[in-house]
Amino acid sequence: MSDFPTKARVVIIGGGVVGCSSLYHLAKKGWTDCVLLEKNELTAGSTWHAAGNVPTFSNSWAIMNMQRYSTELYSRLADEVDYPMNYHVSGSIRLAHSKERMQEFEHAMSMGRYQGIPMEMWTPEEAKERYPFLETHDLEGVLYDPTDGDIDPSQLTQALAKGARDLGQKIIRFCPATKVTQHDDGTWTVHTEKGDIACDYVVNAAGYYAQRVGEWFKPFGGRTVPAMVMSHQYLLTDEIPEIEAWSKESGGKLPLLRDVDISYYLRQEKNGFNLGPYEPNCKGHWMTEEDPMPEDFSFQLWNDDLDRIEDIVTDAMERVPLMATSGVGRVINGPIPYAPDGLPLIGPMPGVINAFEAHTFTFGIAQGGGAGKVLAEWIVDGHTEWDMWAVDPRRYTDYTDQDYCNQKGMEVYGNEYAMHFPHHEWPAARDKKVSPVHAKVKELGGVMGAYNGWERANWFAQPGDDTSPEATHTWGRSGPWEQRVKEECENVRDHCGVLNLPGFSRFWIQGDGADDWLRGFCTGGIPKAGRMNLIYVSDERGRILTELSCIRLAENNFVLITAATAQWHDGDLIRNSVPQGVTIRETTTERDTLIVTGPMSRNVLSGITDADLQQGWLTHQFATVAGQDAFLIRVSFAGELGWEIHAENDAMPAIYDAVLAAGAKPFGMYALNSLRIEKGYRAWKGDLSTDYSLLEGGLGRFVKLDKPQDFVGKAAIQNEKQQGVKKSFVTLIVDAGEVDAPYMSCIWNGDVIVGETTSGAWGYRIGASVALGMVRADLAAPGTELEVEIYGQKCRAVVQEDQPLWDPANERLRA
């Protein structure tokens, strides 16, 4: 091929809507020397048989941002690239059968309003007026989104492709990539059947083939992509005269209907219906040796399997009886990739430099526009406008074996529209990572939750407590756990509690230059030998990238400890920045942790350890506990006198038994969350995210602008300090009633949204509902009265002093 490109800045593997959107957005950012490879024709994978719905609704702030951007892009794209498209903005209605569903809708509507999406809540009668064929007798209410609609997936993809080509990008069809090679300088060669292409960056946008493409990156630090493939069916009815007549009279389409409690969408398709169910009796494909993934499934479908969806079809006919007057014209049954949480993987490829991912889209048409924007920002700028941890590939680690992916994919698909209640734990594929005292924790009544695959006790049930999944189906604070969490918090306040906390990410850093590197790595100071402190890392904008506990053992010998969920995120961050001569050893899985905390914790430990328990706060020491080697850190996320005990896995059972025998009582993650919020301690990727700068986050004391090191983000923080922050971190006491503020609850000042909560919980030591959040800087003064919107209810909230609500002088911590 005379015009085959041998060099490119970026090579994208995969020609679906996401690959083409990524290519287009790279061009819009000025990178016009990129190449997209497609093994067949554009749209040959999931894109071509996609239904093409384009909702904005989500319970995730990041996903809603991405989908909202898609709707904005699609509304202008035809003119922007001069390519005609069928994009119908019909609006949509979501039906609620219960109070809990109405609460979910209210929260989503509140987030949407904050993002500028004019959603509305309707009565069933109002919905009937706008959708006359609807049966409404058993409905609580309806959520209306005027920006919802549908688009032709093939036209959308071709429009993005045309826009990219017009800006200079190259698209090579019928050109399968065969493997990749990375060179010593971090650049790549992408090998194809038509020749090799040298490039700086590679993007895996291979859709349901992403896992196969991902294997090519394993020699360069990669892992098996966590994904599986589901069979998704939707059916198209024959034409219905009543719909044709209604459309002519109204001049438009019926709103797209979603009966989320039954689990289907129903959309006007020409003058008939398109019905798409997400059935609990679902089916995965290509999961066994007897059903292998074919080399090429381009433009292919599976046979119909209508028995699987019969109950949902029947229900839809009862909801919209007009549907029963028509026959089924066609059934589409095609492959849809699923990640274990149902969200796509967009961002840096874990463990591999200069490689990115944009694949495993369950709703690729709705998210494709936003995904291209996000990926282009990540590649070109090194960061994204919105915090996108919800889709970051590094949110998964090594527990996502294929069995896990298959089980979770089936679970997510069968519960596609389910409500994600705060105390509900999904049961599939559990116990992938357990601590050495897991059996003991469960024997003591531990009701478990999964945290980056690690099993931890959320609360401890007593005999007779209801631990059924059904008991968790509430947004409220009250449940079988509430009394137990209260007791656990009070025990930590008055006596001594112990929490088993497996999964801390631990990185041992040593070697000549470790001290200098660390000073330039973080925004603030580092501790003296024998001490520890918190350190923060910012991005180029001065925004909060991560938080780590920094423990200094000697001059050039450190331990960095971070959250379980941050293992691959922070691991990549550290490994990609340390200089030669500095070594990193990770002991995340080899060691376990206990938090022993409360005013009696010194008494509990005194009889079972040779540690010096009089050493002050923020110190550490090697010692023995119950005859076992251990590492003690004098710190407590609960805000009481306490220690973290870190030890090898084999040593932990004896230590745990001894701590319990000495009088400590177990507590769980729900109690810890309550305790840390009373202290104003931030949680990563909730209160601490790249949506906020360090100064906005109230972390100025962890920034040293006068140090000589030019840490990342220093100039931006200096500029922000001169200009003043636009937002400020606040602690609020909220008159919250029965429900505490969830993440991203709107904060109001009169009729104006002025901020958002980042976390909320009941504080059992102070007897009040607490929310942490960000508000407009001029409203952050203590005593300011605002309102927090909690599932549709505006609740009075008062800004507190910039100090912990519990033990503001930290006297108990230092005792």
Secondary structure, 3 states (H helix, E strand, C coil): CCCCCCEEEEEEECCCHHHHHHHHHHHHCCCCCCEEECCCCCCCCHHHHCCCECCCCCCCHHHHHHHHHHHHHHHHHHHHHCCCCCEECCCEEEEECCHHHHHHHHHHHHHHHHCCCCCEEECHHHHHHHCCCCCCCCCCEEEEECCCCEECHHHHHHHHHHHHHHCCCEEECCCCEEEEEECCCCCEEEEECCEEEEEEEEEECCHHHHHHHHHHHHHHCCCCCCCEEEEEEEEEECCCHHHHHHHHHHCCCCCEEEECCCCEEEEEECCEEEEEECCCCCCEECCECCECCCCCCCCCCCCCCHHHHHHHHHHHHHHCHHHHHCCEEEEEEEEEEECCCCCCEEEECCCCCCEEEEECCCCHHHHHHHHHHHHHHHHHHCCCCCCCHHHCHHHCCCCCCHHHHHHHHHHHHHCCCCCCCCCCCCCCCCCCECCCCHHHHHHCCEEEEEECCEEEEEEECCCCCCCCHHHHCCCCCCCHHHHHHHHHHHHHHHCCEEEECCCCEEEEEECCCHHHHHHHHCCCCCCCCCEEEEEEEECCCCEEEEEEEEEEEECCEEEEEECHHHHHHHHHHHHCCCCCCCEEEECCCCEEEEEEECCCHHHHHHCCECCCCCCCCCEEEEEEECCEEEEEECCCCCCCCEEEEEEEHHHHHHHHHHHHHCCCEECCHHHHHHHHHHCCCCCECCCECCCCECCCCCCHHHCCCCCCCCCCCHHHHHHHHHHCCCEEEEEEEECCCCCCCCCCCEEEECCEEEEEEEEEEEECCCCEEEEEEEEEHHHCCCCCEEEEEECCEEEEEEECCCCCCCCCCCCCCCC
